[in-house]
Structure formats: structure tokens, C-alpha cells
Amino acid sequence: MARCGCRTDCIEKPICAAFYKLGHFVGSHPWWFLVIPLLISGGLGAGFYFLKEYEANDIEDQFTPLDGAAKGERDVVQKYFPQNDSDFSSQRLYTEGTYASLIAVSKDNILTETAFKEIIELDNIVRNITADNNTYLDLCAKTNDKCAPNAILEIINYNASKIADINLTYPVYKTKIFLGTTVGGVGLKGHVVDNAKAIRLFYYLREDETGLSNLWLEEFQKVFSKYLTENKTLQVSYFTSLSRQQEFEGNSKKVIPLFSITYFLAIFFSIVSCLRFDCVRNKAWVATFGVLSAGLAVLSAFGMLLYCGMPFAMTVANAPFLILGIGVDDMFIMISCWQQTKVHDSVADRLAETYKEAAVSITITTLTDVLAFYIGIMTPFRSVQSFCLYTGTAVLFCYLYNITFFGAFLALNGKREKGNRHWLTCMKVEQDCPAGHSTGYSMCCVGGAYDANTGCEKEQPVNLFFKKYYGPFLTNTWTKVFVVLLYGGYLASSIYGCLQMQEGIDLRNLAYDGSYVVNYYDDEDVYFSEYGPRVMVVVTEQVDYWNKEVRKDIESCLKVLENHLYVDASLSVSWLRIYENVSTILNINLDNETVFKDNLKFILPNFKQDISISNDNIIASRFFIQTTNITTPIKEKNMLNELREDVKNCVVPVLVYHPAFIYFDQYVVIVSNTIQNIAVATAVMLVIALLLIPNPLCSLWVTFAIGSVIVGVAGFMAFWNVNLDSISMINLVICIGFSVDFSAHISYAFVSNSKHDVNEKAIDALCTLGYPIVQGAVSTILGVVVLAAAESYIFRTFFKIMFLVILFGAFHGLTFLPVFLTFFGVCSKTGEVTSKTQNDVKDNENRNCIDGADHKESRYALTFTNHGLKQDGRAAPADGHLDPDCP
């Protein structure tokens, strides 16, 4: 949101002069500036040829921290404990593995013969799936030369009738078979399962046959997408290791149709905003080319970055919607300032004046937005980096095309207007309606009217509402009291919401609505959330295990980890404990190095994947602890942080790891990183505000408004079920740039006003900027509103937060800030205004503010010079006095 106005201070005066010359040059050679951007866009747009090559949709790469600790921990585990497909163990995987999974759910007890007949039937279907002449038996990961079994089917020996005769103990059957991830929704009598609701089956494939395994998994998905549960007692959900990634990549296809709707809305709103009853002054084509300019900016920026090999993340698909809103807003500024120029001046002079007045404002707006985006590149999430880089660059191109391509078309349209030609037919029309003709004739066949007093185009009295009604109402004492109470409620609600905020991205949200992935995750949450990750505890260096003190240190470390609320100590697995038990039974002295190494053979067959031996020395080993009731992101975060904190205090060098920690790492950095980015961006915006608003106290008010909007958006995110994750982090960074747009100009209009009555200052500020704020807010909302209908969490989240940003930003600019500024009259910039000037103001108030109250007044800023008060961009009246009541 920007406005017209060029201050005469040392910073902006040379910039205004440069833009005046640029506008004159563009106005003198419009065809060059119209055609060259089109050619550049065509050339850069060819960069989309590389889109497929540079698409970066890997979920781990895009949505987990670049320097996440778990990635380093995974490298250590991979180094010492490489995966072995011929001796497979799912709990020992350092990745999620390559697998397919089924969850069968019964409304009643699933531990019945009928239910298990269906489960065995499902198992047979899986085993008979063939892809490229390979069945599951050809590709499966094996243990003891057999496909890794599903424990529950092994227990009944694939005979459904046996399930009624077996007393299943839970969560461990016969001391060694863990059923916590296999049998779900369990009802117990003691440790014996009385009933259960769900059974989960896993089918792991070899990692060394990735291509064939992926083909088989895709065939698995096809088979079960057609699986009908009619006439069945069980409901079945399915999932593969490919599913999350595939469904995530499918999001972009779901949102592509929304682009056309967005551009239609933008063009429609732009044309309606620029329609005039005057058939010459109508600017429908100008509005259309303004939207086209934003589209060219997206084409050029994205194409250029693709040429440069910049990764294109899924989150970047949000950018065109946002750029469209920003571009349309800047277009309104240019059109408004054009309307303030003298219609009888040459086209080049009119465009020069337009640039002088508008370009500085849209430069400031562009600067705040681009800086906010580029600051976002500092985040450790590639999805955020990619979005900020593409969007920030697109904003720059949007700005460049506004002052070249769009300015050139504005000049060409100005030539049509100067020739008094019809906006649609380009035929010359009469300026005055001939006698005897109807009003309809004058609307379609007569045009080119202008204000004889000012020499400018006639204005629409949109700002009357803010001047005569809204402003006085807002500055009423009782209204102020209500606004203060309203702000108190807003702030309290926001802070409460911030305290309720959830952290981290739920992986199910990366799939689109209605995806089979969501059904699987739902079943998993309901029936299999009791037992969480089985965490590896890895001794990462060579230690003297035969030293009793070392063994005590390892045991002590394990005991500390097992004492956690989130750990079930009875389910831990320790090769060292078992070795010590065996040594006690066999009377072996483990305190001797030779004896310790020689007798490892007693346990090595069962634990050879947990003891890494090199040159007859144990260079690393691992143990396992079982976490429980990790049902919320907060518990995931606390569990991870507490385990890591505890192993730091272990005497021996130890780390904890599970593949899920790769995603849990986002909890470690998301809050601190968001706060860091917001703090840096806010500080930068404060500097810009100090340059824009020559009053330090009011610059602090702008900073206060930024902070207030951020707190509001963050708080209401929680009420709208939006987590703080890498996706919402993007929007909080955007929040800063837009907050400056709304608050800085209101503060500046208040500061620049010469009146002594603070209420009148506030009314004038609203008269000046009320309509532009509304127009800018509506144009931006229209740019993203279609995302509300998206079937993807990513795009809906973008809409939700952008809606909150614009709503709260506009509300602060139109309500909270004007009222608060009236409480601090010191936040004003006083100039010498003579009594004669004040009398002239009173005499001319209605004539100057009501007769022509539209963009002319709404865009002008008051400027103080050494000689008093004058209006930017216009010569002062002969008597040297101006109307300070309508800047």
C-alpha cells in the first residue's frame, strides 16, 4: 500500500528529480518501454523450460532444518551400523525404509476368526502383487532367508482359526515379540489382550533395488486404491514410503486451476475500480495492462531464477497470488497520480509528474516488502528460502515493470485521451453534449471532461465517507474509549492464542484433503499412538567395555534416559545387560579384555547389528529405549530436547537417534528462528520508518504497530488451527512488510499535518489515506482469496495468515493507530502557520475537501519547508496559503 507524495528533504529530492526525468523519457518513447519488457519477459520466461529439473519437492530437504542435529546423528549411525537387507530389522533402520503398510480396522473386536480371514486375504493380495515380473517375495527385505514377517500373522501361523485360542500378552508376546506397533486399540485384562480394534501390517522391501521396489510400491497403491470394503467387516487404509512425497507433489496440480480464477478476480476488481462514466477518461484497458504487468513480473522473475538454477519449492506456488495483489496496488497508485496531472500538459510532462509523485512511494513500499522477503532467506528451511528468494525477486520485477511497461501503456492511453478518443473504439468524440441529446448519449458518445478549476481530471468523492462520517465518529470520546477496550481485548486474545500455539508441521498436512494418506494417518493416531519411536542410544567412540566403571557409566546413562516420563524402561533392549546376565550364569569374568572379547560369541548372533567391530575392537555400539504416549508436537519436542540434554551429561560419548528426529528437529529451531527473523526485519523496518517519517517517536509507533500486528496474527493462527512451522513462518515475515505499508503512511500523514487539534489531524490522515488503505487491502485479499478453496494445507495456510495480516494491518491503520496517535499529540511536526493561513483554511475547507475529495487528497502528503507548508507536486496558490485541512 503506497501513496502519492514526494517530500522535499535531502533524501527524496534527488530521487524525485531522477524519476521525473525517467517519466519524461518513458512518456516520450512509450513503444520502446512497452515492447522491450515484453521481449525480456519472453526471453526470461523461457527459463520455465528448466522447471522440472529444478523442482525441489523433497519433504526432508525442504521442511527440515538444513543444519538439524538429527542429520549429523544419522550420518554417525549410518557409518557404524549400515543397513543389511539380508538380515533385516525394522527397529535398526536409520531411515524410514522402503515399505508398504496396511491398517485394518474393525468396529468391534478384530481378534476374531472372521476378521483374521480378511486380514490373511489382504496379506495374500499383497504377496501376489507383481510389478515388472517381480512379486513381493522377489523384492522383500529378508531375515534368515525369509521375508521380514508380520509378527501377528506369524503367531497364528497364518491360520485364522488359531486367533481365538491364543492368549496375546501386550505389548510383548513371549518376552521377545513387540506388538505395540502391530495391534492397536487394545483392551487389556492384566497383560492379556481382551479385545483390539486394529491390526497393522508392514511389507519392507530391499534398499538395493530402489527402482524395482518403487515400481512395486506404485502397483501396491493402484491395487489398494481400487480395493472395495463393501461386504467386508474391516475398513482398510494403506500407505507406502512413496505416498507422502507423491501426495505432496500432487498439491501443485490441485492449485493450478485457481490461477485463472485469481487473475479474473484481479482484472475484474481493477477494471471496476478504474471505470469512469466518461468514455474518454475510462481506464479499463489501463487496469487490464496493470494486471498483465504483474503477470509478466512473475514470468520474468521465476524464469530468471530457474535459468540460474535456483531450486523451485512447492511453497513458491503461493507467490503469484501475492505478487498480483502487490502489483495491482502499485497500479492504483500510478493511475491516481496520473489523474492529478494537468490534462492539457503534454503526455511526457504528465507521466513525468506521475513518476515524480508515485514512484517514490512505490519505491518505499517495494523496499519494505523486498527486504522482508530477503531477510527470510536467513532461515534454515529451504522451503522458506526458496519462497522468499522467488517472491522478493518477483516484487522487484513488479516494480521495474510498473515504471517501464505499465508507465509506457499509461502514456499511450494518455495520447488517446489527449486526442479525445473513445476508450473502446478509439473514435473521436465530442467533449460537450450537443443540445437535445439524452444522458445516455452523453455517457457513450461524449467525453474528455476535466475540472476547469484545477486543470486535472474530475475526481470521485470516495473520501467523503472518511472525512465527514468515519473520521469524526472515530475521534469521538466514547468511540475512543471503545477502541481502547477493543484493543485490550484484541491484545489479550492474541497473547492467549500465542500461548496455545502448536509448533511444527504435521506430515499429514503435506497431502491434499481426501488423500488416502490422511486416512492412514488418522487410523495411526487413533489406534497406534500409545507407543512412539524406538530410540537408538549410540555409544559413538571406542571405549573399554571390559572396564567395570565404563559399564557402570553406560548403565547409569541408560537409567537416566529410562527414568523419563516418555520412556517405558521395561521395553529397553541392551546387549550389554544381556551379556552381563549371561556372564553371571556362565561365571565369566567380563573385567578381563581378552575374556570379554572372546565370549562375545554368546550374544553376537542376536546383536551383531548393534556392535560395530573393527580390528577386533568395539568402535561403537547401540542400545534401544521405547518411548510412549508421544501424541502431540509438544511431547515430541520435549522428548527430543530432554533426551539430548541428558546424553550430554553422560560420561561416555553418547547420542540418541530415530529417523523421526529428522522432522522433530524443526521444533528445536522454529520458534527461535522465527523470533530472530522478525526481530531483524522489524529493526530494518524501523530504520526505513525513521527515513520515511521524520519523527523518532512516530517511528516507534510504527514499530509498535508492526509488533502488535505480528502478535495478533500469531495468536489468531492458533485459533484458526495453524501451527507455527516453516510455512507459517514465511507469512509472519511477510506480515512485517505489509504492517509497515499500512502504519507508516498513516503516521506520516498525522505528523505532517499542521493543525494543533489532534482529532483534526487524525481525521485528515484518514481523509488522506482511508480509501487507499481499503483499496490496497481489497486488492491483496483478492489476490489470495481463491486459496481458501484449495485442497491443500499449504495453500490454505497461506490464505489464512495473509487474510489475518491484511485484516489486522488495515484495522491498525484505520482504527487503532489514528486513535492512539490522538493520545500523544507530541507526535506532531509543527510548522509556522500564520493566522491568515488559518483563516484561509477555515474559509476554504469545504471547497477544497468536499468538492474534490478523492485520490487527489487521498494521495497527497503535507510537506514542511523553510517557508511554511505546501502541497507536494503542486504549486502553491498565489497568496502563499494552502488548505491544511485537506492535504
Backbone hydrogen bonds, N-H to C=O, Kabsch-Sander energy under -0.5 kcal/mol:
donor,donor_aa,acceptor,acceptor_aa,energy
5,G,357,E,-1.8
13,K,9,D,-2.2
15,I,11,I,-0.6
16,C,12,E,-3.1
17,A,13,K,-2.0
18,A,14,P,-2.1
19,F,15,I,-2.5
20,Y,16,C,-2.2
21,K,17,A,-1.9
22,L,18,A,-2.2
23,G,19,F,-3.0
24,H,20,Y,-2.1
25,F,21,K,-2.3
26,V,22,L,-2.8
27,G,23,G,-2.6
28,S,24,H,-1.5
29,H,25,F,-1.4
33,F,29,H,-1.3
34,L,30,P,-1.3
35,V,31,W,-2.7
36,I,32,W,-2.5
38,L,34,L,-0.8
39,L,35,V,-2.4
40,I,36,I,-2.9
41,S,37,P,-2.7
42,G,38,L,-2.3
43,G,39,L,-2.6
44,L,40,I,-3.2
45,G,41,S,-2.8
46,A,42,G,-0.8
46,A,43,G,-0.6
47,G,44,L,-2.4
48,F,45,G,-2.1
49,Y,46,A,-2.0
50,F,47,G,-2.0
51,L,48,F,-1.7
54,Y,50,F,-2.0
55,E,51,L,-0.8
56,A,312,F,-2.5
57,N,55,E,-0.6
62,Q,58,D,-2.4
63,F,59,I,-2.7
64,T,60,E,-0.9
66,L,380,P,-2.6
68,G,65,P,-1.6
71,K,68,G,-1.0
72,G,68,G,-0.9
73,E,69,A,-2.2
74,R,70,A,-2.5
75,D,71,K,-1.6
76,V,72,G,-1.7
77,V,73,E,-2.2
78,Q,74,R,-3.0
79,K,75,D,-2.0
80,Y,76,V,-2.1
81,F,77,V,-2.9
87,D,84,N,-1.0
88,F,85,D,-0.5
88,F,142,K,-2.7
92,R,89,S,-1.3
93,L,90,S,-1.3
99,Y,97,G,-0.6
100,A,203,Y,-1.7
101,S,239,F,-3.0
102,L,201,L,-2.0
103,I,237,S,-2.7
104,A,199,I,-2.8
105,V,103,I,-0.5
105,V,235,Q,-2.8
106,S,197,K,-2.9
107,K,233,T,-0.6
110,I,196,A,-3.1
112,T,110,I,-2.1
116,F,112,T,-2.4
117,K,113,E,-1.8
118,E,114,T,-1.4
119,I,115,A,-2.0
120,I,116,F,-2.6
121,E,117,K,-1.9
122,L,118,E,-2.3
123,D,119,I,-2.2
124,N,120,I,-2.2
125,I,121,E,-2.2
126,V,122,L,-2.2
127,R,123,D,-2.3
128,N,124,N,-1.4
129,I,126,V,-1.4
131,A,134,N,-2.5
134,N,131,A,-1.3
136,Y,127,R,-0.6
136,Y,129,I,-0.5
138,D,135,T,-0.7
139,L,135,T,-1.1
139,L,136,Y,-0.6
140,C,136,Y,-1.8
141,A,204,Y,-2.1
142,K,85,D,-2.4
143,T,146,K,-3.4
144,N,86,S,-0.5
145,D,86,S,-0.6
146,K,143,T,-1.3
148,A,141,A,-2.9
151,A,149,P,-0.7
153,L,150,N,-1.0
154,E,150,N,-2.0
155,I,151,A,-2.5
156,I,152,I,-1.1
157,N,154,E,-0.9
158,Y,153,L,-2.4
159,N,156,I,-1.4
160,A,158,Y,-0.5
162,K,159,N,-1.6
163,I,160,A,-1.3
164,A,161,S,-0.6
165,D,162,K,-1.2
166,I,162,K,-0.7
166,I,163,I,-0.5
168,L,166,I,-1.0
169,T,167,N,-0.5
170,Y,191,H,-2.7
173,Y,177,I,-3.1
174,K,172,V,-0.5
176,K,173,Y,-1.3
177,I,173,Y,-2.1
178,F,176,K,-0.7
179,L,171,P,-3.9
179,L,177,I,-0.5
180,G,171,P,-0.6
182,T,179,L,-1.3
183,V,179,L,-2.7
184,G,198,A,-2.7
185,G,527,Y,-1.2
187,G,195,N,-3.2
189,K,192,V,-2.9
191,H,189,K,-0.5
192,V,189,K,-1.6
193,V,168,L,-3.3
194,D,187,G,-3.3
195,N,187,G,-1.6
197,K,184,G,-1.9
198,A,184,G,-2.0
199,I,104,A,-2.1
200,R,182,T,-2.9
201,L,102,L,-2.5
203,Y,100,A,-2.7
205,L,98,T,-3.3
206,R,139,L,-2.8
213,S,209,E,-3.0
214,N,210,T,-2.6
215,L,211,G,-1.8
216,W,212,L,-2.2
217,L,213,S,-2.4
218,E,214,N,-2.2
219,E,215,L,-1.9
220,F,216,W,-2.4
221,Q,217,L,-2.2
222,K,218,E,-1.9
223,V,219,E,-2.5
224,F,220,F,-2.3
225,S,221,Q,-1.5
226,K,222,K,-0.8
226,K,223,V,-0.7
232,K,229,T,-1.7
235,Q,105,V,-2.7
237,S,103,I,-2.2
239,F,101,S,-2.0
241,S,99,Y,-2.3
243,S,240,T,-0.9
244,R,240,T,-0.6
246,Q,242,L,-2.5
247,E,243,S,-2.9
248,F,244,R,-2.0
249,E,245,Q,-2.3
250,G,246,Q,-1.4
251,N,248,F,-1.4
252,S,249,E,-0.7
254,K,250,G,-1.2
255,V,251,N,-1.2
256,I,252,S,-1.2
258,L,255,V,-1.4
259,F,255,V,-0.6
259,F,256,I,-1.6
260,S,256,I,-0.6
261,I,257,P,-0.9
262,T,258,L,-2.4
263,Y,259,F,-2.5
264,F,260,S,-2.0
265,L,261,I,-2.6
266,A,262,T,-2.7
267,I,263,Y,-2.6
268,F,264,F,-2.8
269,F,265,L,-3.0
270,S,266,A,-2.5
271,I,267,I,-2.8
272,V,268,F,-2.7
273,S,269,F,-2.5
274,C,270,S,-1.4
275,L,271,I,-0.8
275,L,272,V,-0.7
279,C,277,F,-0.6
279,C,446,V,-0.9
282,N,278,D,-1.2
283,K,274,C,-1.6
287,A,283,K,-2.2
288,T,284,A,-2.0
289,F,285,W,-2.4
290,G,286,V,-1.7
291,V,287,A,-1.8
292,L,288,T,-2.2
293,S,289,F,-2.1
294,A,290,G,-1.4
295,G,291,V,-1.9
296,L,292,L,-2.5
297,A,293,S,-1.8
298,V,294,A,-1.8
299,L,295,G,-2.3
300,S,296,L,-2.8
301,A,297,A,-2.7
302,F,298,V,-2.4
303,G,299,L,-2.0
304,M,300,S,-2.7
305,L,301,A,-2.2
306,L,302,F,-2.2
307,Y,303,G,-2.2
308,C,304,M,-1.7
309,G,306,L,-1.1
310,M,305,L,-2.8
312,F,54,Y,-3.2
313,A,311,P,-0.7
314,M,56,A,-0.5
316,V,313,A,-1.4
317,A,314,M,-1.8
318,N,315,T,-1.7
319,A,316,V,-1.7
321,F,318,N,-0.8
322,L,318,N,-1.2
323,I,319,A,-2.8
324,L,320,P,-2.0
325,G,321,F,-1.3
326,I,322,L,-2.1
327,G,323,I,-3.0
328,V,324,L,-2.3
329,D,325,G,-1.8
330,D,326,I,-2.2
331,M,327,G,-2.0
332,F,328,V,-2.0
333,I,329,D,-1.5
334,M,330,D,-2.1
335,I,331,M,-2.5
336,S,332,F,-2.6
337,C,333,I,-2.5
338,W,334,M,-2.1
339,Q,335,I,-2.0
340,Q,336,S,-0.6
340,Q,337,C,-0.7
341,T,338,W,-1.6
343,V,455,G,-2.8
345,D,342,K,-1.3
350,R,346,S,-2.6
351,L,347,V,-2.6
352,A,348,A,-2.0
353,E,349,D,-2.4
354,T,350,R,-2.3
355,Y,351,L,-2.7
356,K,352,A,-2.4
357,E,353,E,-2.1
358,A,354,T,-3.2
359,A,355,Y,-1.7
360,V,355,Y,-0.6
362,I,358,A,-2.4
363,T,359,A,-1.8
364,I,360,V,-2.2
365,T,361,S,-2.3
366,T,362,I,-2.5
367,L,363,T,-2.7
368,T,364,I,-2.3
369,D,365,T,-2.2
370,V,366,T,-3.2
371,L,367,L,-2.3
372,A,368,T,-1.9
373,F,369,D,-2.1
374,Y,370,V,-3.0
375,I,371,L,-2.3
376,G,372,A,-1.0
377,I,374,Y,-1.0
378,M,375,I,-1.9
379,T,376,G,-1.5
382,R,61,D,-0.6
382,R,380,P,-0.6
383,S,62,Q,-2.0
385,Q,381,F,-2.4
386,S,382,R,-2.9
387,F,383,S,-1.8
388,C,384,V,-2.8
389,L,385,Q,-2.4
390,Y,386,S,-2.5
391,T,387,F,-2.8
392,G,388,C,-2.4
393,T,389,L,-2.0
394,A,390,Y,-2.1
395,V,391,T,-2.3
396,L,392,G,-1.7
397,F,393,T,-2.2
398,C,394,A,-2.5
399,Y,395,V,-2.1
400,L,396,L,-2.5
401,Y,397,F,-2.9
402,N,398,C,-1.5
403,I,399,Y,-1.6
406,F,401,Y,-2.9
407,G,402,N,-0.7
408,A,404,T,-2.6
409,F,405,F,-2.0
410,L,406,F,-2.5
411,A,407,G,-1.9
412,L,408,A,-2.3
413,N,409,F,-2.9
414,G,410,L,-1.8
415,K,411,A,-1.9
416,R,412,L,-1.7
417,E,413,N,-2.3
418,K,414,G,-2.7
419,G,415,K,-1.7
420,N,417,E,-1.8
421,R,416,R,-2.0
422,H,427,M,-3.1
423,W,279,C,-2.5
426,C,422,H,-1.4
429,V,420,N,-2.3
430,E,445,C,-1.2
437,H,434,P,-1.5
442,S,438,S,-1.6
443,M,439,T,-1.7
444,C,440,G,-1.5
445,C,441,Y,-2.6
446,V,442,S,-0.9
447,G,430,E,-2.6
451,D,456,C,-3.2
452,A,450,Y,-0.7
455,G,451,D,-3.0
457,E,339,Q,-1.1
457,E,341,T,-0.5
462,V,460,Q,-2.4
463,N,853,A,-1.3
464,L,461,P,-0.8
465,F,462,V,-1.0
467,K,463,N,-2.3
468,K,464,L,-3.2
469,Y,464,L,-0.6
469,Y,465,F,-1.7
470,Y,465,F,-2.9
471,G,466,F,-2.0
473,F,469,Y,-2.0
474,L,470,Y,-2.8
475,T,471,G,-1.9
476,N,473,F,-1.0
480,K,476,N,-2.4
481,V,477,T,-2.1
482,F,478,W,-2.2
483,V,479,T,-2.8
484,V,480,K,-2.6
485,L,481,V,-2.3
486,L,482,F,-2.9
487,Y,483,V,-2.7
488,G,484,V,-2.3
489,G,485,L,-2.3
490,Y,486,L,-2.6
491,L,487,Y,-3.1
492,A,488,G,-2.5
493,S,489,G,-2.6
494,S,490,Y,-2.3
495,I,491,L,-2.6
496,Y,492,A,-2.4
497,G,493,S,-2.4
498,C,494,S,-2.4
499,L,495,I,-1.7
500,Q,496,Y,-0.9
500,Q,497,G,-0.7
501,M,497,G,-0.5
501,M,498,C,-0.8
504,G,724,L,-2.7
507,L,505,I,-0.5
509,N,506,D,-2.2
510,L,507,L,-1.5
511,A,508,R,-1.4
513,D,791,E,-3.5
515,S,512,Y,-1.8
518,V,515,S,-0.8
519,N,515,S,-1.2
520,Y,516,Y,-1.9
521,Y,517,V,-2.5
522,D,518,V,-2.5
523,D,519,N,-2.3
524,E,520,Y,-2.5
525,D,521,Y,-2.6
526,V,522,D,-2.3
527,Y,523,D,-2.6
528,F,524,E,-2.2
532,G,530,E,-0.5
532,G,627,T,-1.8
535,V,533,P,-0.9
535,V,625,I,-2.1
536,M,657,Y,-3.1
537,V,623,F,-2.8
538,V,536,M,-0.6
538,V,655,L,-3.0
539,V,537,V,-0.5
539,V,621,S,-2.9
540,T,538,V,-0.8
540,T,653,P,-1.8
543,V,618,I,-0.5
545,Y,543,V,-1.4
547,N,544,D,-1.8
548,K,546,W,-0.6
551,R,547,N,-2.3
552,K,548,K,-2.3
553,D,549,E,-2.2
554,I,550,V,-2.4
555,E,551,R,-2.7
556,S,552,K,-2.9
557,C,553,D,-2.1
558,L,554,I,-2.4
559,K,555,E,-2.6
560,V,556,S,-2.0
561,L,557,C,-1.9
562,E,558,L,-2.6
563,N,559,K,-1.3
564,H,561,L,-1.3
567,V,564,H,-1.5
568,D,626,Q,-2.8
569,A,567,V,-0.8
571,L,568,D,-1.7
572,S,569,A,-1.4
573,V,624,F,-2.6
578,I,574,S,-1.9
579,Y,575,W,-2.4
580,E,576,L,-2.3
581,N,577,R,-2.4
582,V,578,I,-2.8
583,S,579,Y,-2.6
584,T,580,E,-1.8
585,I,581,N,-2.0
586,L,582,V,-2.8
587,N,583,S,-0.6
588,I,583,S,-2.9
590,L,588,I,-1.0
592,N,589,N,-1.1
593,E,591,D,-0.5
596,F,592,N,-2.9
597,K,593,E,-2.3
598,D,594,T,-2.6
599,N,595,V,-1.8
600,L,597,K,-1.0
601,K,598,D,-0.6
602,F,599,N,-1.7
603,I,600,L,-1.5
604,L,600,L,-2.4
606,N,603,I,-1.0
607,F,603,I,-1.4
608,K,604,L,-1.2
610,D,607,F,-2.0
611,I,607,F,-0.6
612,S,610,D,-0.5
612,S,620,A,-2.8
613,I,611,I,-0.7
614,S,617,N,-2.9
617,N,614,S,-1.4
619,I,612,S,-2.3
619,I,617,N,-0.9
620,A,612,S,-1.2
621,S,539,V,-1.4
622,R,610,D,-2.0
623,F,537,V,-2.3
624,F,573,V,-2.6
625,I,535,V,-2.3
626,Q,568,D,-0.6
627,T,533,P,-1.7
627,T,625,I,-0.6
628,T,566,Y,-2.4
629,N,530,E,-3.6
631,T,629,N,-1.4
636,E,632,T,-2.2
637,K,633,P,-2.6
638,N,634,I,-2.8
639,M,635,K,-2.7
640,L,636,E,-2.2
641,N,637,K,-2.7
642,E,638,N,-2.7
643,L,639,M,-2.3
644,R,640,L,-2.2
645,E,641,N,-2.2
646,D,642,E,-2.2
647,V,643,L,-2.1
648,K,644,R,-1.1
649,N,645,E,-0.5
649,N,646,D,-1.3
650,C,647,V,-1.0
654,V,652,V,-0.6
655,L,538,V,-2.1
657,Y,536,M,-2.1
661,F,658,H,-2.3
662,I,659,P,-1.3
663,Y,660,A,-1.2
664,F,660,A,-2.0
665,D,661,F,-1.8
666,Q,663,Y,-1.3
667,Y,664,F,-1.9
668,V,664,F,-0.5
668,V,665,D,-0.9
669,V,665,D,-1.0
670,I,666,Q,-2.3
673,N,669,V,-2.9
674,T,670,I,-2.0
675,I,671,V,-2.7
676,Q,672,S,-2.2
677,N,673,N,-2.6
678,I,674,T,-2.6
679,A,675,I,-2.7
680,V,676,Q,-2.6
681,A,677,N,-2.7
682,T,678,I,-2.7
683,A,679,A,-2.3
684,V,680,V,-2.2
685,M,681,A,-2.6
686,L,682,T,-2.2
687,V,683,A,-1.8
688,I,684,V,-2.1
689,A,685,M,-2.7
690,L,686,L,-2.4
691,L,687,V,-1.6
692,L,688,I,-2.5
693,I,689,A,-3.7
695,N,693,I,-2.5
699,S,695,N,-1.9
700,L,696,P,-1.7
701,W,697,L,-1.5
702,V,698,C,-2.0
703,T,699,S,-2.1
704,F,700,L,-2.7
705,A,701,W,-2.4
706,I,702,V,-2.3
707,G,703,T,-2.5
708,S,704,F,-2.8
709,V,705,A,-2.6
710,I,706,I,-2.4
711,V,707,G,-2.5
712,G,708,S,-2.3
713,V,709,V,-2.9
714,A,710,I,-2.9
715,G,711,V,-2.6
716,F,712,G,-2.7
717,M,713,V,-1.5
718,A,714,A,-1.0
718,A,715,G,-0.6
719,F,715,G,-1.0
720,W,716,F,-1.3
721,N,718,A,-1.4
722,V,717,M,-2.6
723,N,721,N,-0.5
724,L,502,Q,-3.2
725,D,723,N,-1.0
729,M,725,D,-2.4
730,I,726,S,-1.0
731,N,727,I,-1.0
732,L,728,S,-1.9
733,V,729,M,-1.7
734,I,730,I,-2.0
735,C,731,N,-2.2
736,I,732,L,-0.8
736,I,733,V,-0.9
737,G,733,V,-1.0
738,F,734,I,-2.0
739,S,735,C,-2.1
740,V,736,I,-2.0
741,D,737,G,-1.6
742,F,738,F,-1.8
743,S,739,S,-2.4
744,A,740,V,-2.5
745,H,741,D,-0.7
746,I,742,F,-0.9
747,S,743,S,-2.3
748,Y,744,A,-2.5
749,A,745,H,-2.5
750,F,746,I,-2.1
751,V,747,S,-2.7
752,S,748,Y,-2.7
753,N,749,A,-0.8
753,N,750,F,-0.6
758,V,756,H,-0.6
761,K,757,D,-1.9
762,A,758,V,-2.2
763,I,759,N,-2.4
764,D,760,E,-2.5
765,A,761,K,-2.3
766,L,762,A,-2.2
767,C,763,I,-2.6
768,T,764,D,-2.5
769,L,765,A,-2.3
770,G,766,L,-2.9
773,I,769,L,-2.2
774,V,770,G,-2.0
775,Q,771,Y,-3.2
776,G,772,P,-2.8
777,A,773,I,-2.5
778,V,774,V,-2.7
779,S,775,Q,-2.3
780,T,776,G,-1.9
781,I,777,A,-2.6
782,L,778,V,-2.7
783,G,779,S,-1.1
784,V,780,T,-0.8
784,V,781,I,-1.1
785,V,781,I,-1.8
787,L,784,V,-1.7
788,A,785,V,-1.8
789,A,786,V,-1.6
790,A,787,L,-1.4
793,Y,509,N,-0.6
793,Y,511,A,-0.5
796,R,792,S,-2.3
797,T,793,Y,-2.9
798,F,794,I,-1.6
799,F,795,F,-2.0
800,K,796,R,-2.9
801,I,797,T,-2.6
802,M,798,F,-2.2
803,F,799,F,-2.8
804,L,800,K,-2.1
805,V,801,I,-2.9
806,I,802,M,-2.7
807,L,803,F,-2.8
808,F,804,L,-2.8
809,G,805,V,-2.5
810,A,806,I,-2.8
811,F,807,L,-2.3
812,H,808,F,-2.4
813,G,809,G,-2.2
814,L,810,A,-2.5
815,T,811,F,-2.1
816,F,811,F,-1.4
817,L,812,H,-2.7
819,V,815,T,-1.6
820,F,816,F,-2.7
821,L,817,L,-2.6
822,T,818,P,-1.1
823,F,819,V,-0.7
823,F,820,F,-0.9
824,F,821,L,-1.0
827,C,824,F,-2.2
828,S,826,V,-2.0
829,K,751,V,-1.9
830,T,828,S,-0.7
833,V,831,G,-0.7
838,Q,834,T,-2.3
839,N,835,S,-2.5
840,D,836,K,-2.7
841,V,837,T,-2.3
842,K,838,Q,-2.0
843,D,839,N,-2.5
844,N,840,D,-2.2
845,E,841,V,-0.8
845,E,842,K,-0.5
848,N,844,N,-2.8
849,C,845,E,-2.2
850,I,846,N,-2.1
851,D,846,N,-1.1
853,A,850,I,-0.8
854,D,852,G,-1.5
857,E,852,G,-0.5
858,S,854,D,-3.0
859,R,855,H,-1.9
860,Y,856,K,-1.1
863,T,870,K,-1.6
865,T,863,T,-0.5
865,T,868,G,-3.0
868,G,865,T,-1.5
870,K,863,T,-1.8
872,D,861,A,-1.2
874,R,871,Q,-1.4
880,G,877,P,-2.1
886,C,883,D,-1.0
